[in-house]
Amino acid sequence: MTRPRTLEGWLAHGEHQHHKVKDRPLDGLIALRDRLGLRFDCPVVVVAGTNGKGSTCAMLDAIARQAGYRVGLYSKPHLVHFEERCRIDGCQIDGDALLPHFEAVEDARGDLPLTWFEFTTFVILRALASAGLDLVILEVGLGGRLDAVNVIDADCVILTSIDLDHIETLGPDRETIGLEKAHVMRAGRPAIISDPQPPRSVLAYGERIGADLWLVGRDFNHSGDRQQWGWAGRGRRYAGLAYPALRGANQLINAAGVLAAFEALRPRLPITAQAVRTGFALVELPGRFQIVPGQPTLVLDVSHNVQAVSVLARNLDAMGFYPRTHAVFGAMRDKQLAPMIERIRGLVDHWHMCALPTARAASLDELAALLPGVPVSRHADPAAALRAAAAAADPADRIVVFGSFFTVGGVLKDGLPRLSAPHVG
């Protein structure tokens, strides 16, 4: 077979040539790691959890780069372009630079079947391993125990908030899901538990394998008022910190875990207080309660499970008064859609439901059925839904786009929208 010569070709090859292997142990992936010679000569931080992973990774990256370190970041999923998943020294990797790594992984895998996610994960891991980095940050995709990222032994783990998501794969409750995610921990190495109320299974697993557990309220904590906040850990304190540039009430929980990780890694990766302050001030992450100024105001949020939508609703409620709120919503049918809608429906005046370009997506009929008796607009894609919402909105209104990475990515595919609504009701 003639091999692809472009990034798009390799991604399509991954979709069509590789397939899902349910509940497969990591043994084959570990063997592939060894055949590729994948190893890192710098600290590796692995970030797992249900919500807050992307924000946590972004803050780790921003602070470490402000301290002068060369950082590699693997995050997922992407909003628009695949290359968003791999950043080196703050810059998105060039697609052509990934081509030799696709070749190498394809050569090394032999007859080992790989999912698209596993295939592309090894490609990015190999790219990062060859980049001469001072710190590598790896975001887990799904769960932890069987995730391809778990072939790498983390020097430090951060477990963000744990809640119900992907229950058909990970389990029906927080205890089961938490145990799946806890498997990224390693014996004798720090595991930062950012969740203030972690499942018992997480703590039990960490204690059983001898991980160095860092718990909120025991090993680190944070406090603050409307102007500033402070953090205290096992051996260091920060006072008078400005709030992170990432918006939302939950970001201090993520930020506290980030500082705990840097304290745990301090012997190998010392960080100055100025790097902490500047990193928090400059961190950026599209689609996480991202407020785009304009008329009307636009809010982009990739929240796609009940916990994340609940946080979105609290953040929207704290924004101040808007005459009307218009929602652009598209989501996967395997999510808990009715509870998601229930968490936020009291804040929304008009719904614009949109189809998404994946077989997993809920249909327009399924979305409309979530709001019986409520008039909703139906649209072929997120961009069309946003255009319709903007046409129906007054300048003082707001539009919130949420429900999936596909939904937010669909309105960002041609660049960041800047709305200017002349309509007056």
N, C-alpha and C positions, 0 to 999 in steps of 0.2 A: 504494500500500500504506500502511495506517495504521502509523505508527511506534510503537515501544514507548514506554511512559511510566515504566517502572520499571527498576531495575538488572537484575532477573531477566529481564525481557523483552528487554533489549538483549543480555544474555549468550546467551539462547536464539537471538536473531536472528543473533548472530555464529556460533553453531554451525551454523545451517541455511542462511544466506545466503552464507557465505564458504567458500572451499574451498582445499585445499592446492595450491600450485604448486611442483613439485619443481625444485630447483636453479635457481630464478629469480634473475637478477642483482638487485642492490639498486637499479638505476636507477629503477624505478617507485616504490619506497618513498622514495627520496631526493626524487623529484618531489613525492610526497605531503607529505613533510616541509616542502618549500618552499611548497607551496600553503597549508599550515596555518600558515606563519610560525614554525615551531618553532625557538627559539633560547634559549640560557641565558646570562645575564649573570653567571654565577658559575662557579667550577671544577666540572668534571664528572669523577667517577671511575667508570670502567667496570671491572667485575669479571667475569672469565671463568675457565674451568677446569672440571675434572671434579668434584672434591670440595673442600669448604671455602669455596665462594662465599658461602653464607648466613652462616656464622660471620664471614667477613671483612667482609661488608657490615654486619653487626650491630656489630662492633667499631669500624669507621669511624664509623658513626652515633652510637654511644654516646660516643666520645671527642670528636667534633666538637661534639655538643650540650653536653657538659660544659664545653667551651671557650667556650660562649655563642653558637654559630652556629645559625642556623635551617637545618635539614637536611631534604632530601627523599630518600626511599628507595624504589626500585622493586625488589622482590625476588619470587622465585617458586620453585616454585608455592606456592599457599596450602594450609594444612592443613584449614581448615573454611570460612572465608568469603572470597569474592573480594577484599573490601576490604583484607585482610591484605597484598595485593601493593603497596599504596601507603600510605606513612606520611609524614606531614609534621610536623616538630618532635616526633617521637616518638609521634604519635597516628595510629591507623588512620583513613584517610579515610572520610567518611560517603558511603554509596552514592548518596544524592541529589545530592551535589556533583559526581559524575561524569556525571550525565545530560547537561548541556550539552556536555560534551566528546565523548560518544557522538554527539550530533547533529552536531557540527562535523566529526568524522572521517567520518561517513557522507556529509555534504554534499561534503566535499573529495575523497573517493576516486573519485567518478564511477563509471566502469566498471572500475576497477582491482580485480581479485580479491584478497582478503586472507584469510589463515588467521585462525582465532579468536585465536591468539596475536598476530599482527601487528595485528589490529584493536584488541585490548585494550591492546597496548603503546602504540600511538599515542594512545589515550584517556588513558592514565596519563601519558605524556610531556607531553601538552598540559596536563593538570592540574598537573603539577610546574612547567612553564614559566610558569604564571600565578600561582604561589604566593609569589613574592618571597623566594627562597631564597638562602642563602649558600654552600651546597654541595649538589650532587646526586650521588647514588650509584645507579648502574644495574647491575643484575645481568643478565648475558647468559643467555638461556634455553637455547639449544642451539648448540654450536659457537661461531661468531663471524663468520665471513666473510659468511654469508648471513642472520645473525640481525637482526631488526628494530632491535635496540638499536644496531647498527653504523651506522645512519644518523646517529648523533650522534658528533661528533669529540671524543673524550675528551681532557681535559687531562692525565690520568694513567690508566694501565691497571695493574691487578693481575691477573696470571695465577697462579691457585692450582695445586694439584697436578693433574697431567694423567695420566689412565689410561684404560683401555678402558671405554667406555660409548657407547651409541647407535652401535654399529659399523656398522649397516646404513645409517646416514646420514652419519656422519663419517669412516668408514674403519676398516680392520682392525688398525691398530697405533698406538702412541703417536706415531710420527713424523708419520703422516698426520693424526691427530686434533689434534696440537699445532699443525700448520700451519693447520688450519681455525680454531683458537682465536686464533692469533697475529695474524690479520687485524684485530683490534680496535686494534692498535698504530697510532700515528701518527708521522710523521716529526718528529724534533726534540723529541718529548715523552717524558716518563719512562714506562717500562714496567717495573713491578716484577715480577720473576720469583720467586714464592715457592717454587716447586718446587725442592728442593735438587739434583735431577738432571733438569733439563728436557730434552725432546727436542732434538736438534740442529737440527731444522727450525725450532723457535721462535727460537733464537739466530740462525740464518742469515737468517730473514725480518726480524727486528729490525735486524740489521746492514745488510741490503740496503736497507731503506727509510730508514735513518738514525735509528731510534728511540734514545732515551737509555736503554739497558738497565741495570737495577740487578739484579745477580746475588748470590745467597747465597754468602758466603765471599769475595767480591771487593769488593762495595759495601756490604754490611751482613751482620751475623751476630748470633747470640744464644747465650747460654750460661746455665747455672743449676744449682742443686742442689735439694734437696727443699723448701727454704724460700722461695727467691726466684730471680729470673733477671735478666739484664741484656741490653742491646742496644747495638750500636754501628753507626753509619752513616758516611756520607762526612764529616759535619761535626758530628755530635752523638752523645752517649751517654746512656743511661739505666741506672742501677744500682739494685739493691735493689728491683726491681719485684715486686709480688705477682702470683701467677698469675691469668690471666683467670678470671672467674666461669664461663665456658663450660668444661665438663669435657671431659677427653680428652687423650690424649698428643699428638695432632696439633695442638692449639690454639696452641702456641708458634710453629709454622711459620706459621700464619695471622697471629698477632699480630705477628711480625717483619715480615711483608710490609706490614701496616697501618702500622707505624711508619715504614717506608721511604717509603710513599706520603705520609705527612704531612711527612717531611723534604723530599721532592721538591717538595711544594706550599708549603713554608714561606714563600716570598716573598709569596704571595697569601693564605695561610691559616695564620697562625702558631698553634701549639698549645702550651699550657703543660704542664710536667711534671705538675702537679696534675691537669689534665684527663685526661692519659694514665692516671694512677693511678686516678682515680675512674671513668673510663670503663671500664677493664678490670674494675674491681670490681663495676660495676653492670650490665654488658651481659647481656642475656637473649635467648634464641632457643629457642622451644619445639621439641622433637623432635630436638634434637642432643645425644645422650647425656644426655638429661634424666632425672634421678633423682628420682622422686616418693616421698617417705618414706611409709611405711605398713607394714601387715602383710598380705601380703608386700610387699617393696620392688618398685616398678615402674620399669622403665627404658624410655624412649621414644626411638627412634632411627630417622631416616628413611633410613638406609643402604640403598642399592638397587643397588649394583654391587659387584664383587669387592673392590676396594680399600677401599671404605667399610666393608664387612662385616668385612674383615680388621682394620681399626682398631677397630671395635666389639668384636670378639673380644678384642683386646689390652686394651681398656678394661674389659671384663667380667672378664677374668682378674685384673686389678689391683684389683678391688673388695674382695677378701677372701672369706671362706668363707660359702657358702650351701649348706644341705643339698641343695636341688634347684633347678634352673633350668627354668622353663616358658617356651616360646617361642610367641608369637602371630605368625604369618608369612603374609603375602600379598604377591604381587609380580607384575610384568608378565612375560608369557611371552617377550618379546623380550630379556630380560636373560640373563646367563650364570648360570642358576639353580643348576646342579649345582656349579660352583666356589664360588658364594656359600654354599651349604649346607655344603660341605666345610670351609670356613674356620671354621665355628662349631659344627658338630655335636658335637664333643667336649665342649662346655660345656653342652649342652642335654640334659635328662633326659626331657622330654615336649614334643611338638610339637602345637600347635593351629593347623591350617591354616584360612585364611579366604578366602572369595570377596570380590572387590572390584567396585565399581559402574562398571566400564569394560570395553569390549570387548577392550582390550589385556591384561587380566588373565589370568594362568594359572588354569585351572580347578582345582577341588579334586582331581580325578583326576591332573592334571599335577603338582600340588604333592606329593601323596602318593607319586607314582612316584619322586620325588627321594630317598626314604628307603625302599628296598625292604627288607622284613622288619622294619621298625620300626613299632610301633603309633602311629598319629597320630589325632587328633580332627579332625573336619571341621565347619565352621561357616559359616553363611550370610553373616556379615559380621564385621568386626573387633570390634565391641562384644560380640557374642554369644561370640566366641572368648575375649575377655578375661574375661567373666563365668564361663565354664567353667573357664578357667585359675585364676581366683581361688578358685572353689569346690573345685578339686582341690589347691590349695596349702596348705601349712602356714604359720603366721605368719612363720617364719624363712626361708622360701624367697624367691625373686625371680622376677619375670615380666619378660621382655624382649619388646617389641613392635617389629618392624622389617620391612623389605623394600620399603616404598614410602611415599610421602607419603599415599597413600590409606589405607594400613594405620594409620599413626599418626593421621591425621585422623579415621578412623573411630572411634577410641576417645576422641577429644577433642570429638566433635561436640556432646555434651551437657555439656561442661565437663571440667575436669581430674579424672580419677578419683582417689578416695582410698580405698584398699583397707583392709579390716579383716577378716582371715580368722580365723574361730573354729575352723577345721578343725585337728585334730591327728591325724596318721596313726597 
